[in-house]
Amino acid sequence: MNGERWLIAGLGNPGPSYAGNRHNAGFLTADVLAERAGARFRAGKFRAMTAEGHLAGHSVIIIKPLTFMNESGIAVGGVSGYYRLGPGQIVVIHDELDLPFGTIRLKRGGGDNGHNGLRSVTSHLGTPDYCRVRIGIGRPPGRMDPAAYVLRNFAAPEAEELPLLLDRAADAVEALLTSGLPAAQNAIHGGPAGTGGG
């Protein structure tokens, strides 16, 4: 095996009707990473689209689960088990309501914060102790139900910034692979977007 192998899972919902949703920020980042790795997605095992290649000097398996969001763990658990990867070699990329739009945060472990994809991944892995790249999508306006909000497409001004945001999320994954979590956190968290209040 050349270098350490990593599993990178972008969370989202499959199918064209969900493609541009806020909830699909993970899928969209996975696409950017696959392009950087010179890899193409194809239907793989464990109900996932899989792209294999190299990123930051590591062998990577990038997946997009083909189940719906709340069953994402089937793919993540299946692929990581097949390749015998521990939680320290798993990166999950997901949308995060509690971060302002445009903010990228890295962490390892922690709760699922009401995110069904994370809940499923944690339950299938049997541990919350994997790395997460959290992409801020902001809170829903007014009294809109968060469940409805995450299934809406990005608003026009956000959509303009989206390619930059996805690039930064992909950079965060590469930084994590290259230099480890603490150094990557310093690099990314010190980045352009600060933390929004309230």
Backbone as a ProteinNet text record, in pm:
[ID]
protein_1_A
[PRIMARY]
MNGERWLIAGLGNPGPSYAGNRHNAGFLTADVLAERAGARFRAGKFRAMTAEGHLAGHSVIIIKPLTFMNESGIAVGGVSGYYRLGPGQIVVIHDELDLPFGTIRLKRGGGDNGHNGLRSVTSHLGTPDYCRVRIGIGRPPGRMDPAAYVLRNFAAPEAEELPLLLDRAADAVEALLTSGLPAAQNAIHGGPAGTGGG
[TERTIARY]
84.9	0	87.7	57.6	141.7	80.9	158.1	107.7	-9.8	-71.6	-186.4	-309.5	-399	-520.6	-629.4	-705.5	-813.2	-944.6	-1050.9	-1185.2	-1242.3	-1283.8	-1343.6	-1487.9	-1581.1	-1722.7	-1790.9	-1843.8	-1924.7	-2069.9	-2139.6	-2278.9	-2374.2	-2485.2	-2585.8	-2697.8	-2789.7	-2897.6	-2875.8	-2894.9	-2871.6	-2984.9	-2954.2	-3058.5	-3060.8	-3104.5	-3098.6	-3179.9	-3290.7	-3375.7	-3309.8	-3209.6	-3141.4	-3006.1	-2962.9	-2823.1	-2769.5	-2850.6	-2799.6	-2839.1	-2897.9	-2945.6	-2831.5	-2863.9	-2765.9	-2718.4	-2811.1	-2779.3	-2675.2	-2651.6	-2559.7	-2421.2	-2390.6	-2257.9	-2147.4	-2171.2	-2072	-2049.3	-2159.9	-2150.6	-2071.1	-2104.9	-2042.9	-1892.8	-1853.8	-1711	-1642.2	-1711.7	-1655.6	-1625.1	-1711.4	-1687.9	-1558.3	-1536.6	-1415.3	-1291.8	-1301.1	-1187.7	-1156.9	-1261.3	-1240	-1168.7	-1210.4	-1146.2	-997.9	-969	-829.8	-748.2	-814	-744.2	-735.9	-794.6	-795.7	-874	-978.5	-1056.6	-1199.3	-1262.6	-1402.2	-1489.8	-1608.7	-1703.5	-1765.8	-1773.6	-1850.6	-1926.5	-2027.2	-2105	-2014.6	-2002.9	-1915.3	-1996.4	-1926.6	-1994.2	-2061.8	-2141.5	-2197.9	-2283.2	-2354.4	-2449.3	-2383.6	-2272.8	-2202.9	-2144.4	-2134.9	-2052.2	-1911.6	-1813.6	-1677.5	-1579.4	-1484.6	-1375	-1245.2	-1151.2	-1024.2	-911.2	-823.9	-711.9	-613.4	-536.9	-437.8	-458.3	-452.5	-464.4	-357.8	-286.6	-188.3	-95.8	-59.1	34.4	-25	-156.5	-222.1	-315.4	-332.1	-430.6	-567.9	-663.7	-795.2	-907.5	-1009.4	-1133.9	-1237.8	-1290	-1389.7	-1526.1	-1619.9	-1751.5	-1864.6	-1971.8	-2098.4	-2203.8	-2256.4	-2356	-2477.3	-2527	-2644.1	-2773.2	-2759.6	-2878	-2921.9	-3030.5	-3059.9	-2978.5	-2976	-2890.6	-2897.2	-3021.4	-3035.4	-2985.2	-2935.5	-2875.3	-2731.3	-2669.2	-2531.9	-2434	-2461.2	-2369.7	-2352.2	-2451.8	-2441	-2317.4	-2303.9	-2190	-2059.7	-2060.2	-1937.3	-1889	-1981.1	-1946.2	-1899.5	-1968.9	-1935.1	-1797.6	-1772.5	-1644.4	-1528.7	-1547	-1437.2	-1407.7	-1510.8	-1491.2	-1417.2	-1455.9	-1395	-1245	-1208.5	-1066.8	-996.7	-1067.7	-1013.4	-956.5	-1034.6	-990.5	-1051.8	-968.2	-1017.9	-1077.2	-1146.9	-1210.6	-1112.5	-985.8	-885.1	-847.6	-895	-866.2	-992.2	-1094.2	-1221.7	-1252.1	-1282.8	-1323.1	-1464.8	-1554.6	-1691.9	-1714.9	-1762.1	-1785.7	-1936.5	-1979.9	-2124.7	-2159.9	-2286.5	-2341.3	-2366.6	-2355.1	-2369.1	-2452.9	-2571.6	-2663.1	-2606.8	-2527.6	-2481.2	-2360.2	-2317.5	-2207.8	-2262	-2218.8	-2262.7	-2219.4	-2297.3	-2262.6	-2120.6	-2042.2	-1907.2	-1800.1	-1842.4	-1745.3	-1712.5	-1585.2	-1542.5	-1477.3	-1518.1	-1457.6	-1421.7	-1308.4	-1265	-1276.9	-1320.3	-1318	-1313.5	-1285.1	-1290.4	-1380.4	-1469.6	-1558.6	-1668.9	-1743.9	-1853.2	-1988.1	-2092	-2228.6	-2267.9	-2394.9	-2439.7	-2517	-2545.6	-2609.1	-2736.9	-2810.9	-2935.7	-2917.7	-2793.3	-2767.8	-2786.4	-2888.7	-2922.4	-2812	-2737.3	-2627.4	-2520.6	-2484.3	-2382.5	-2431.8	-2560.6	-2616.6	-2601.7	-2631.7	-2623.4	-2478.3	-2386.2	-2244.6	-2192.9	-2222.8	-2177.7	-2233.2	-2360	-2420.8	-2360.7	-2330.3	-2271.1	-2123.8	-2052.3	-1910.4	-1895.3	-1999.5	-1992.8	-1910.2	-1873.9	-1796.7	-1817.5	-1818.3	-1826.5	-1688.2	-1583.8	-1447.4	-1380.2	-1455.5	-1398.2	-1383.6	-1309.7	-1288.9	-1407.9	-1441.2	-1549.5	-1500.7	-1540.5	-1523.1	-1663.8	-1687.6	-1822.1	-1831	-1929.7	-1947.6	-2068.7	-2042.2	-2151.1	-2253.1	-2382.1	-2488.9	-2580.3	-2551.7	-2631.8	-2765	-2833.1	-2961.8	-3075.4	-3187.5	-3300.5	-3356.3	-3408	-3465.7	-3598.2	-3627.5	-3757.2	-3786.4	-3906	-3946.5	-3942.1	-3867.4	-3862	-3805.7	-3867.5	-3823	-3684.2	-3587.2	-3453.3	-3455.7	-3547.9	-3555.1	-3592.9	-3675	-3712.6	-3598.3	-3534.1	-3427.3	-3310.2	-3269	-3152.3	-3179.8	-3308.9	-3344	-3372.8	-3351.5	-3362	-3227.1	-3230.9	-3104.8	-3043.7	-2914	-2847.3	-2908.9	-2923.5	-2976.3	-2876.1	-2924.2	-2839.4	-2704.3	-2701	-2569.1	-2478.3	-2539	-2460.9	-2408.7	-2495.4	-2457.4	-2334.9	-2326.2	-2209.6	-2081.8	-2093	-1975.1	-1945.8	-2041.8	-2031.6	-1905.1	-1866	-1745.3	-1622.8	-1611.6	-1500.3	-1508.3	-1631.1	-1653.1	-1617.1	-1658.1	-1629.2	-1479.7	-1412.8	-1267	-1201	-1252.2	-1194.8	-1222.2	-1339.6	-1371	-1276.7	-1251.4	-1159.1	-1016.8	-978.7	-847.4	-835.6	-945.6	-945.6	-919.2	-980.5	-957.1	-810.4	-756.7	-616	-521.5	-553.9	-471	-471.8	-588.1	-601.8	-515.1	-518.2	-438.5	-288.8	-253.4	-112.5	-50.6	-119.2	-51.4	-119.9	-229.7	-296.8	-396.9	-482.2	-595.4	-556.4	-469.5	-442.6	-385.9	-290.6	-230.6	-333.1	-415.7	-518.3	-620.6	-657.1	-751.7	-693.9	-566.6	-504	-508.6	-475.6	-471.8	-610.4	-708.2	-841.9	-921.6	-916.9	-998.6	-948.7	-820.8	-767.9	-801	-881.1	-912.6	-1007.1	-1056.7	-1132.9	-1256.9	-1341	-1466.8	-1449.4	-1495.8	-1491.2	-1613.3	-1635	-1756.7	-1864.3	-1981.3	-2092.3	-2156.2	-2212.4	-2277.4	-2418.6	-2476.3	-2617.4	-2678.1
-120.5	0	124.5	217	338.1	447.9	492	594.8	540.4	625.4	582.1	596.2	500	509.1	579.3	663.4	738.3	714	714.8	714.3	854.1	915	1049.2	1036.7	1065.5	1050.1	1185.8	1222.1	1343.2	1303.6	1368.1	1330.8	1413.8	1350.3	1419.1	1323.1	1369.2	1284.4	1261.3	1137	1108	1159.9	1180.6	1215.4	1362.8	1393.2	1530.4	1630.6	1587.6	1686.1	1741.2	1670.1	1716	1779.8	1771	1798.2	1930.5	2038.1	2168.9	2210.1	2117.4	2149.8	2183.4	2262.7	2289.8	2159.4	2063.9	1936.7	1857.4	1897.6	1823.5	1886.1	1974.9	2038.2	1932.3	1822	1714.1	1646.2	1616.7	1557.3	1649	1778.8	1875.8	1885.5	1878.6	1881.5	1753.3	1640.4	1512.4	1519.2	1588.1	1604.2	1681	1788.5	1869	1784.1	1705.9	1622.4	1514.1	1454.7	1349.7	1409.6	1530.8	1599.2	1623.5	1668.6	1694.1	1564.4	1454	1326	1257.7	1321.6	1262.5	1132.8	1125.7	1001.9	1026	920.2	931.2	845.5	897.5	819	709.8	590	484.4	410.5	337.1	262.9	158.5	162.6	68.4	-19.9	-86	-171	-83.9	-149.6	-87.3	36.1	31.1	139.2	276.1	287.3	416.4	433.8	558.8	593	608.9	550.3	547.1	600.6	681.6	729.1	703.5	634.3	605.2	678.1	737.6	810.1	850.2	955.1	1003.3	1150.9	1186.5	1325.5	1349.2	1458.2	1496.1	1379.5	1301	1190.8	1067.4	1066.5	951	884.3	755.7	682.2	711.2	755.7	791.7	718.2	686.8	634.9	741.1	806.4	911.8	851	864	805.5	906.4	880.3	950.5	841.2	828.8	724.1	738.8	626.5	627.3	604.3	582.1	574	717.5	740.5	877.1	913.8	1043.8	1099.3	1020.1	984.9	922.7	779.1	726.8	593	597	714.3	731.6	633.1	590.8	502.6	366.1	322.9	192.1	191.6	297.2	306.7	329.9	424.8	458.2	337.2	271.8	154.5	39.5	17.9	-91.8	-75.3	43.2	68	66.2	131.1	135.7	-4.2	-85.8	-222.6	-306.2	-288.4	-363.2	-334.3	-206.9	-168.6	-168.9	-211.8	-216.6	-81.3	21.8	155.8	191.2	243.6	288.1	427.8	472.4	603.7	717.9	699.1	802.9	819.5	727.9	738.2	768.9	817.3	847.4	996.1	1060	1200.5	1208.2	1269.7	1288	1437.1	1469.8	1610.4	1634.1	1733.1	1754.9	1901.6	1933.3	2067.4	2085.8	2210.6	2239.9	2365.8	2348.3	2460.5	2561.8	2513.2	2600.7	2685	2679.1	2765.7	2860.3	2986.1	3080.3	3033.1	3069.5	3030.9	3077.3	2988.7	3025.8	2983.7	2937.2	2895.5	2747.2	2714.2	2574	2542.5	2433.2	2392.8	2244.4	2212	2072.3	2027.4	1905.7	1852.1	1701.2	1642.4	1497.2	1461.3	1366.3	1323.6	1424.7	1401.8	1492.3	1432.4	1507.1	1459.7	1479.3	1445.9	1461.4	1591.4	1660.8	1792.3	1787.8	1677.2	1667.5	1635.9	1608.6	1578.6	1428.8	1392.7	1250.5	1169.7	1234.6	1164.4	1124.8	1220	1191.5	1086.1	1096	999.1	858.3	843.5	713.1	663.6	754.3	716.4	670.3	747.7	713.6	578.2	554.4	429.1	310.1	325.5	214.7	192.2	298.5	282.4	238.6	261.5	226.6	325.1	439.2	541.9	676.4	786	918.2	974.1	892.8	944	954.3	995.1	1015.6	1166	1203	1344.9	1398.6	1523.2	1586.7	1718.1	1742.9	1874.6	1932.1	2038.5	2096.2	2220.4	2222.6	2334.8	2415.2	2538.3	2621.3	2656.5	2631.4	2670.7	2773.7	2807.6	2909.8	2854.6	2935	2896.5	2935.5	2861.5	2900.8	3035.6	3111.5	3242.1	3226	3322.2	3324.7	3193.9	3141.1	3018.4	2897.3	2908.7	2795.9	2672.8	2559.9	2434.4	2399.5	2371.5	2335.2	2220.2	2125.1	2009.6	2054.7	2157.2	2209.6	2293.7	2369.8	2460.5	2385.9	2274.3	2204.3	2143.2	2122.5	2065.8	2174.5	2298.8	2408.4	2427	2479.9	2511.7	2636.2	2652.9	2773.1	2896.4	3004.1	3129.8	3187.9	3276.4	3328	3383.5	3472.2	3523.4	3412.8	3313.1	3200.4	3115.8	3095.5	3011.1	3068.9	3201.9	3266.4	3234.7	3228.5	3202.5	3054.6	2971.5	2828.6	2762.1	2788.5	2721.6	2749.4	2872	2909.9	2833.4	2825.1	2755.2	2606.9	2545.7	2402.7	2380.7	2474.7	2465.6	2471.8	2559.6	2571.4	2446.9	2387.1	2262.7	2151.8	2148.1	2048.6	2074.5	2203.2	2238.7	2187.7	2199.1	2156.1	2006.1	1928.9	1783.8	1755.6	1825.1	1802.7	1843.2	1952.9	1997.7	1892.3	1834.7	1731.2	1609.8	1568.8	1453.4	1484.7	1607.8	1645.3	1663.4	1739.1	1782.4	1742	1666	1622.7	1725.9	1684.8	1768.8	1902.7	1905.5	2034.8	2139.5	2098.6	2194	2238.2	2144.8	2178.9	2274.7	2250.7	2341.5	2482.4	2494	2626.8	2694.8	2620.1	2677.4	2720	2633	2658.4	2753.3	2734.1	2816.7	2959.9	2978.4	3114.2	3179.9	3111.4	3158.6	3275.4	3310.1	3431.5	3448	3343.2	3362.8	3350.4	3450.5	3443.3	3368.9	3365.9	3301.3	3406.6	3375.1	3470.1	3468.8	3577.7	3583.6	3530.8	3498.3	3467	3372.7
0	0	0	-90.8	-98.4	-12.3	86.3	176.5	255.4	333.1	410.8	322.6	332.2	251.8	333	266.8	332.2	259.6	336.8	280	298.5	189.2	195.4	147.1	234.8	201	198.5	81.6	71.3	90.5	184.4	209.5	124	87.4	7.6	-26.3	-110.4	-159.5	-308.6	-356.2	-497.5	-585.6	-711.2	-808	-840.2	-964.2	-1015.8	-936	-876.5	-808.2	-682.7	-628.5	-507.3	-537.2	-663.6	-697.6	-642.2	-648	-607.2	-467	-391.2	-255.6	-160.5	-57.8	47.2	112.8	125.5	191.5	111.4	-13.6	-99.3	-107.1	-14	-12.9	-9.3	60	67.9	-66.3	-137.4	-271.7	-363.6	-357.1	-448.1	-422.5	-295.3	-261.6	-308.1	-295.4	-341.8	-491.8	-567	-711.4	-737.3	-660.5	-674.5	-642.8	-535.5	-494.2	-597.3	-653.9	-754.7	-875.8	-912.6	-1025.7	-994.6	-872.7	-833.2	-831.9	-797.7	-788.4	-925.1	-1026.8	-1160.5	-1163.4	-1081.4	-1070.1	-1118	-1165.1	-1209	-1119.1	-1091.3	-1011.2	-1096.2	-1035.5	-1100.8	-992	-1031.9	-933.1	-870.3	-738.6	-668.9	-575.9	-484.7	-385.9	-280.5	-198.7	-78.7	-109.6	-220.9	-254.1	-249.9	-319.8	-328.3	-467.4	-510.3	-625.6	-570.9	-638.6	-585.8	-688.3	-642.4	-727.7	-651.4	-715.1	-647.8	-717	-637.3	-695.6	-587.7	-615.3	-518.7	-492	-365.4	-322.6	-217.9	-229.4	-127	-93	-194.2	-173	-106.9	-89.5	-28	-128.6	-110.5	-187.3	-126	-206.3	-151.9	-223.9	-147.1	-201.4	-168.9	-270.9	-250.3	-281.5	-189.8	-216.3	-201.2	-277	-260.8	-240.7	-119.1	-94.3	-186.2	-237.4	-325.3	-247.9	-117.3	-32.4	-10.9	54.9	92.5	216.1	243.9	348.8	479.3	521.1	653.2	658.8	544.4	544.3	495	501.2	451.2	512.4	634.7	706.6	641.8	563.4	496.5	406.9	327	234.4	310.6	404.6	476.3	557.4	626.1	705.2	617.5	504.6	415	351.8	297.6	229.4	329.6	444.7	542.3	596.6	612.5	658.8	555	429.1	319.4	310.5	325.5	315.8	451.5	554.5	691.2	736.3	717.6	757.7	892.4	982.1	1112.2	1101.8	1207.2	1203.2	1177.7	1216.9	1194.4	1047.9	961.3	817.1	737.6	808.3	743.4	757.3	645.7	646.3	589.3	663.7	617.4	592.7	473.2	436.7	438.5	514.1	526	545.4	516.4	538.3	688	733	876.7	897.1	956.3	980.7	1079.9	1175.9	1283.8	1247.7	1120.9	1076.8	971.1	973.8	871.8	732.2	631.6	495	463.7	404.4	364.5	464.3	582.5	684.2	667.3	677.8	674.3	808.6	869.9	996.9	991.7	1054.9	1064.3	1208	1228.7	1364.7	1359.1	1473.9	1483.8	1601	1580.3	1687.2	1712.8	1818.7	1853.7	1815.2	1844.6	1818.2	1673	1643.2	1503.8	1484.5	1595.8	1586.7	1503.1	1512.6	1437.2	1289.9	1247.3	1105.4	1083.6	1003.7	987.1	920.5	831.3	765.1	866.2	952.8	1055.3	1153.3	1188.4	1283.9	1227.5	1098.4	1032.8	1025.9	990.1	979.7	1116.3	1220.7	1355.3	1397.3	1364.9	1407.1	1332	1203.5	1127.5	1160.9	1193.6	1229.8	1375.2	1454.5	1596.4	1677.5	1616.1	1686.9	1616.5	1693.8	1631.6	1598.7	1618.9	1621.9	1485.2	1383.4	1250.2	1226.6	1122.9	1092.6	1013.3	1038.5	963.3	903.3	781.5	721.4	711.8	788.8	801.3	714.5	627.9	535.2	581.7	624	676.2	568.5	599.4	506.1	571.7	697.9	764.7	813.4	892.5	949.4	855	858.9	774.3	816.1	720.4	751.6	825.6	913.4	981.2	1050.6	1023.4	1091.9	999.9	891.3	799.1	869.8	845.2	903.2	847.6	936.8	887.7	787.1	807.7	716.6	575.3	566.5	434	377.5	466.3	425.1	360.7	420.7	368	230.7	198.9	68	-35.4	0.8	-96.1	-163.7	-285.8	-353.3	-289.3	-312	-262.5	-327.9	-250.4	-303.2	-403.7	-492.4	-600.8	-554.5	-451.8	-410.2	-356.3	-289.6	-238.6	-354.5	-452.8	-567	-637.6	-640.5	-703.3	-627.8	-495.2	-411.1	-396.7	-436.3	-408.9	-463.2	-589.3	-639	-551.8	-502.8	-415.8	-282.8	-230.1	-103.3	-117	-227.3	-248.2	-264.4	-330.3	-343.1	-205.8	-119.3	14.3	98.4	78.2	149.9	102.2	-28.5	-84.3	-33.3	-25.2	31.3	175	250.1	389.7	398.7	308.1	307	275.9	176.7	139.6	253.5	321.7	434.1	545.1	567.1	669.4	635.4	508.6	465.1	472	436	428.1	565.3	651.5	774.2	902.8	894.3	1016.9	1065.2	1158.6	1199.2	1263.5	1368	1432.2	1336.6	1252.9	1158.2	1054.5	1009.4	910.4	971.3	1097	1164.2	1170.4	1208	1213.3	1078.4	973.1	839.3	792.3	813	757.7	845.7	976	1064.4	1069.6	1038.3	1033.5	900.8	819.1	682.7	680.2	561.3	537.5	625.6	636.9	706.6	856.9	929.9	1075.9	1125.6	1255.7	1305.9	1317	1270.5	1275	1412.8	1453.9	1583.9	1574.4	1689.7	1710.7	1614.6
[MASK]
++++++++++++++++++++++++++++++++++++++++++++++++++++++++++++++++++++++++++++++++++++++++++++++++++++++++++++++++++++++++++++++++++++++++++++++++++++++++++++++++++++++++++++++++++++++++++++++++++++++

